[in-house]
Amino acid sequence: MALVELVMPKMGESVMEGTILTWLKKPGDRIQQDESVLEVATDKVDTEVPSPFNGILKEIRANKGDVIQVGSPIAIIETDVAQATSATAPVATPQATPVQNTIIEQRIETAPVVHTHIPATPNGSKGGRFYSPLVLNIARQENISLSEVEAISGTGKDGRVTKNDLFDYIQAKKDGKISAAQQTAEIKEAPKTETKIPVSEPSYVNKPASTPTGNVEIIQMDRMRKMIADRMVESKRISPHVTSFVEADVTNIVYWRNRWKNDFMERENVALTFTPIFIEAVVKAIKDYPMVNISIEDDKIIVKKDINIGIAVALPNGNLIVPVIKNADQLNIVGLTKKVNDLAKRARQNKLTADDLSGGTYTVSNVGSFGNLMGTPIIVQPQAAILALGAVVKKPAVIETPQGDTLGIRHMMFLSHSYDHRAIDGSLGGMFVRRVADFLENFDVNRKIFV
C-alpha cells in the first residue's frame, strides 16, 4: 500500500484558491477512481473534486469553510503501490471536474480603480491577515469597510474570514443585532491604514434594508444567483455598454433548415437548430472585424487570435450559464451543431466541466428562444462584446426584384450587439452586426450540409 496526497486542483484560468464546501467522504471510506470526494467553491464555479485513484480516505487535512491554495494537500489517500508509482506525480490534478450549481463563467479582472471601503489588493491581504478575492468583492458590494472585516472573527483556517462569516455579519447588521456604537467601536479598535483614494469612482451602493409590507413573498437568493448578480453589476460598472440593432431577413435559412432537419436528425441523431447557423455567421464576421474579439486590461487592448464562442444557456432552475465552443472557426456546420447540442444538454444536466466554461472570447445569447424580439445583453467579462439573437417571425416586407419592388411574407429577426465603448465605438460595433446580418441574408439555400 502507498499513501498519496489529494491536492486542491486548478479549476479554470486565474483561479488560485478554493473554499471547501463539504466533504462527501469521511476517513475510512473506500473511494473509487473518479468518484467525488468533496465539493469546492471558487469565485467562478462550485465543483466536485474526484479522486485520481482507488483506495481508502485515510486523513482529511482541511475543514469545511477553509480557503485552500491550488496545489496544497487537502487529504491523504491509501492506495496500492502499482497505482501510485504509475502516476507522474503523487496526485494528478484533474483537468476537467464535473460542475454542479455552476455560475456564469466570467473572469472579472481587478479594475485599476481602488474602492474606498475595501482596497483591491493583489493578494487579498491587509495588516498581515489574508482575505480571499471573493470576500473582498462581497464586502465592497455590501459597503462593508475594511475595518469592519478585520474585526470579524473568522471560522476558516488560521482564523480567516470566509464568505459565510461575512454573510452572517451582514445579516446581523440587517437584523439590528450589531448597533452603530458597536460598529464604531470595532472600527476604532481596528489598525489604522492609509489608502490613496482616486478623485472619482463609479461605485454602487446597495439600498438600505426595508421592511416589506402587503402581500409579498420573500425569496432568499441562492449562492449561484448571488454570484450571477455580482458579475452582472460588476460588468456594468467596468464596461460602458452601447447596443446597436439590425434587422435581418433569414428566409433562406428557414427554408434551408426545413429541408435538411429531418435528414440531419436521422443521420446525426441531434436536432438541427438555428443557433449553430447564426454562430457560423458570427465567426465569419469576427474574421472580418477581429477588433471585437478582444479584452481590455488597464490601457491595453488584448486581441484574441482564437475564436472561442460562448453560448448562454438557461438552466431549469432559472439561472444562466455560458459554456464555450473552443476554436469555433475550425468547425463546420455539422461540428457546430453537435457542439451546441452537447454543451446545452450537459449544462442542463449539471455535467459541464470547468474547462467547458473557460476561455471565451465572444458570446452569443439566443433571446429568441424565449419569444423575445430583441434584447440588450450584458457583456461577459473580460470580453468586450455580446450578440443577442431575437425570435424569427414572419413579417410583410418589401422584396427587390429585377422587375421592381414587391411585397412578400419574409422571416425576419433582430440582432442586438452590445459592446464595450472603451475600445469599440459605434462604427465598429454597428458594422460588425451589419456584417453578421449580411452573412445570414446571403445564406446559400442550395448549400449541401453533408459533403
Backbone hydrogen bonds, N-H to C=O, Kabsch-Sander energy under -0.5 kcal/mol:
donor,donor_aa,acceptor,acceptor_aa,energy
2,A,79,T,-4.4
4,V,2,A,-0.5
4,V,77,I,-2.8
6,L,75,A,-2.9
7,V,5,E,-0.6
8,M,72,S,-2.4
11,M,9,P,-0.5
15,V,12,G,-1.5
16,M,14,S,-0.7
18,G,68,I,-2.3
19,T,41,A,-3.4
20,I,66,D,-2.2
21,L,19,T,-0.5
21,L,39,E,-2.5
22,T,39,E,-1.2
24,L,22,T,-0.5
24,L,37,V,-2.2
25,K,37,V,-1.2
28,G,57,L,-3.8
29,D,26,K,-2.3
31,I,55,G,-3.5
34,D,51,S,-3.6
35,E,32,Q,-2.1
37,V,49,V,-3.1
38,L,49,V,-1.0
39,E,22,T,-2.8
40,V,47,T,-3.3
41,A,19,T,-3.1
42,T,45,V,-2.6
47,T,40,V,-3.0
48,E,98,P,-1.8
49,V,38,L,-2.9
51,S,35,E,-2.1
55,G,31,I,-2.4
56,I,78,E,-2.2
57,L,29,D,-2.6
58,K,56,I,-0.9
58,K,76,I,-2.1
59,E,76,I,-1.5
61,R,59,E,-0.5
61,R,74,I,-2.6
62,A,74,I,-0.8
65,G,20,I,-3.2
66,D,63,N,-2.1
68,I,18,G,-3.0
68,I,66,D,-0.6
70,V,16,M,-2.4
71,G,8,M,-2.9
72,S,69,Q,-2.0
74,I,6,L,-3.4
75,A,6,L,-1.4
76,I,59,E,-2.6
77,I,4,V,-2.9
78,E,56,I,-3.1
79,T,2,A,-3.5
79,T,77,I,-0.6
84,A,80,D,-2.0
85,T,81,V,-2.8
86,S,82,A,-1.1
87,A,83,Q,-0.6
87,A,84,A,-0.8
99,V,352,L,-2.7
100,Q,46,D,-1.7
103,I,44,K,-0.8
106,Q,104,I,-0.9
107,R,381,Q,-1.2
108,I,106,Q,-1.0
109,E,107,R,-0.8
115,H,118,I,-0.5
121,T,119,P,-1.2
124,G,121,T,-1.0
126,K,129,R,-2.1
129,R,126,K,-1.6
131,Y,124,G,-3.4
136,L,132,S,-2.2
137,N,133,P,-2.3
138,I,134,L,-2.3
139,A,135,V,-2.4
140,R,136,L,-2.3
141,Q,137,N,-2.2
142,E,138,I,-2.4
143,N,140,R,-0.9
144,I,139,A,-2.8
145,S,143,N,-0.5
146,L,117,H,-1.7
149,V,145,S,-2.0
150,E,146,L,-2.5
151,A,147,S,-1.0
152,I,148,E,-0.6
152,I,149,V,-1.2
154,G,152,I,-0.7
154,G,159,G,-0.6
156,G,160,R,-2.5
159,G,156,G,-1.7
160,R,157,K,-1.4
161,V,130,F,-0.5
162,T,160,R,-0.6
166,L,162,T,-2.0
167,F,163,K,-2.6
168,D,164,N,-2.5
169,Y,165,D,-2.1
170,I,166,L,-2.6
171,Q,167,F,-2.6
172,A,168,D,-2.2
173,K,169,Y,-2.0
174,K,170,I,-2.2
175,D,171,Q,-2.3
176,G,173,K,-1.1
177,K,172,A,-2.5
178,I,172,A,-0.8
179,S,177,K,-0.6
183,Q,179,S,-2.1
184,T,180,A,-2.4
185,A,181,A,-2.4
186,E,182,Q,-2.5
187,I,183,Q,-2.2
188,K,184,T,-2.2
189,E,185,A,-2.1
190,A,186,E,-1.4
195,T,193,T,-0.6
203,S,201,E,-2.3
206,N,141,Q,-0.6
216,V,214,G,-1.3
219,I,217,E,-0.6
220,Q,218,I,-0.5
226,K,222,D,-2.3
227,M,223,R,-2.1
228,I,224,M,-2.2
229,A,225,R,-2.5
230,D,226,K,-2.1
231,R,227,M,-2.3
232,M,228,I,-2.5
233,V,229,A,-2.4
234,E,230,D,-2.3
235,S,231,R,-2.4
236,K,232,M,-2.0
237,R,233,V,-1.9
238,I,234,E,-2.3
239,S,235,S,-2.8
241,H,239,S,-0.9
242,V,419,Y,-1.6
244,S,417,H,-2.4
246,V,415,L,-2.0
248,A,413,M,-3.3
250,V,248,A,-0.8
250,V,411,H,-2.4
254,V,250,V,-2.1
255,Y,251,T,-2.4
256,W,252,N,-2.5
257,R,253,I,-2.8
258,N,254,V,-2.3
259,R,255,Y,-1.6
260,W,256,W,-1.5
261,K,257,R,-2.6
264,F,260,W,-2.6
265,M,261,K,-2.1
266,E,262,N,-2.2
267,R,263,D,-2.2
268,E,264,F,-3.2
269,N,264,F,-0.6
269,N,265,M,-1.4
273,T,271,A,-0.9
277,I,274,F,-0.6
278,F,274,F,-2.3
279,I,275,T,-2.6
280,E,276,P,-2.0
281,A,277,I,-1.5
282,V,278,F,-2.1
283,V,279,I,-2.6
284,K,280,E,-2.0
285,A,281,A,-2.2
286,I,282,V,-2.3
287,K,283,V,-1.7
288,D,284,K,-1.2
289,Y,285,A,-2.3
292,V,289,Y,-1.6
293,N,290,P,-1.3
294,I,292,V,-1.2
295,S,302,I,-1.7
296,I,382,P,-0.6
297,E,300,K,-2.6
300,K,297,E,-2.3
302,I,295,S,-3.1
302,I,300,K,-0.6
303,V,301,I,-0.7
304,K,293,N,-2.5
304,K,302,I,-0.6
308,N,306,D,-0.7
309,I,307,I,-0.6
309,I,325,I,-1.7
310,G,308,N,-0.6
310,G,362,Y,-3.0
311,I,323,P,-2.5
312,A,364,V,-2.1
313,V,321,I,-3.3
315,L,319,N,-3.1
318,G,315,L,-2.1
321,I,313,V,-2.1
324,V,356,D,-3.1
325,I,309,I,-3.1
326,K,324,V,-0.8
328,A,307,I,-2.3
328,A,325,I,-0.7
329,D,307,I,-0.6
330,Q,327,N,-2.0
331,L,328,A,-1.4
336,L,332,N,-2.8
337,T,333,I,-2.1
338,K,334,V,-2.3
339,K,335,G,-2.2
340,V,336,L,-2.8
341,N,337,T,-2.2
342,D,338,K,-2.4
343,L,339,K,-2.6
344,A,340,V,-2.3
345,K,341,N,-2.2
346,R,342,D,-2.5
347,A,343,L,-2.1
348,R,344,A,-1.8
349,Q,345,K,-1.0
350,N,347,A,-1.2
351,K,346,R,-3.3
352,L,346,R,-0.5
354,A,97,T,-0.8
356,D,353,T,-0.6
357,L,353,T,-0.6
357,L,354,A,-1.0
358,S,355,D,-1.0
361,T,308,N,-3.0
362,Y,308,N,-1.6
363,T,385,A,-1.0
364,V,310,G,-2.8
365,S,387,L,-3.1
367,V,365,S,-1.4
368,G,389,L,-2.6
369,S,366,N,-1.3
370,F,367,V,-1.6
371,G,368,G,-1.9
372,N,367,V,-1.5
381,Q,379,I,-0.9
383,Q,380,V,-2.2
384,A,294,I,-0.6
386,I,418,S,-2.5
387,L,363,T,-2.3
388,A,416,S,-3.2
389,L,365,S,-2.8
390,G,388,A,-0.6
390,G,414,F,-2.6
391,A,372,N,-2.3
393,V,391,A,-0.6
393,V,412,M,-2.8
395,K,410,R,-2.8
397,A,408,G,-2.8
399,I,406,T,-3.9
400,E,398,V,-0.5
401,T,404,G,-0.9
404,G,401,T,-1.9
406,T,399,I,-2.2
408,G,397,A,-2.2
410,R,395,K,-3.0
410,R,408,G,-0.6
412,M,393,V,-3.4
412,M,410,R,-0.7
413,M,248,A,-1.9
414,F,373,L,-0.7
415,L,246,V,-3.2
416,S,388,A,-2.5
417,H,244,S,-3.2
417,H,415,L,-0.6
418,S,386,I,-2.4
418,S,416,S,-0.7
419,Y,242,V,-2.5
420,D,384,A,-2.7
421,H,240,P,-2.7
421,H,419,Y,-0.7
423,A,420,D,-1.4
424,I,420,D,-2.6
425,D,423,A,-0.6
429,G,425,D,-2.8
430,G,426,G,-2.4
431,M,427,S,-2.6
432,F,428,L,-2.4
433,V,429,G,-1.5
434,R,430,G,-1.9
435,R,431,M,-2.1
436,V,432,F,-2.0
437,A,433,V,-2.0
438,D,434,R,-2.1
439,F,435,R,-2.2
440,L,436,V,-1.9
441,E,437,A,-2.7
442,N,438,D,-2.0
443,F,440,L,-1.2
445,V,443,F,-0.8
447,R,444,D,-1.7
